[in-house]
């Protein structure tokens, strides 16, 4: 039996990596660009991070539900409910 915690650790690590990369990009942008451009970069970065987090959460939930639940109609329903809540 594969435990779901491993998937959560991988998802958390992926999110941390994305946040670190975003921080580096923002610092670099702040050093080079004007304030308005930095704000625009921040807006784009926030949107990208939100999309990445939603995708990671959905993928993790799908994998965990399928692995733990063994597939089937109930798992598909559970994934659909979680996806609607997240989005």
Residue, then its C-alpha position, 0 to 999 in steps of 0.5 A: x500500500x502506497x501512503x498518500x503522505x509521500x505525494x504531499x511531500x513531493x507537492x510541498x517540495x515543488x511549491x517551495x521550489x516554485x516560490x524560491x524561483x519566483x523570489x529570485x526572479x522578483x529580486x532580479x526584476x526589482x534590480x533591473x526594471x522600474x517600479x511599474x514593471x516590477x508590479x506587473x511582474x509580481x502580478x504575473x508571478x502570483x497568477x503563475x504560482x496560483x495556477x501551479x499550486x492548483x495543478x499540483x493539488x489536483x494532480x496530488x488529489x487524483x493520484x492519492x484518490x486513485x492509489x488509496x481508493x483503487x479507482x472506480x466511480x467513487x474516486x472520479x466523483x471525489x476528484x471532481x468534487x475536490x477540483x470544483x472546490x479548488x477552482 
